[in-house]
Amino acid sequence: MASVLRVEYENGESFIDASYHLTTSAEDVEIEVDDVPFIIQSWTVVSVEEGEVIVVTDNLQRQWPLCTHFPLINRVFREQQIPYMVLNGGLLARISRHVYYQWAERAIENEGLFWLVSGNDRFLLAG
């Protein structure tokens, strides 16, 4: 499904006002998505040369490393600040509540902001 799913953002790469399309060689159909099409359901830590990297699993059982290529961003959904992970093609995956709470326990607080470290990178979880 993900290989035929694409997203277009009204304001370029701002991750706001998205329209989702199912695209095949025969047709391109816009579909309605309430928030985003994917959810990060679990995670683990893998040791690599760069240190410990967070690797997440989405609702299609695909794995993604939390890194600068697949970063964590925050955006507002239904008047709440929610963390999302940017996947291939600008598609987003919302971080599930239980993963968020587990990450909150792991996060490093600095001046009222809470950061996740993955490899050599850090990502804003909340603040």
Secondary structure, DSSP 8 states (H G I E B T S, - for coil): -GGGEEEEETTTTSS-SEEEEEE-SS-EEEE--SS-SEEEEEEEEEEETTEEEEEEEETTS-EEE-SSSS-EEEEEETTEEEEEEE-GGG-EEEE-HHHHHHHHHH-EEETTEEEEEETTEEEEEE-
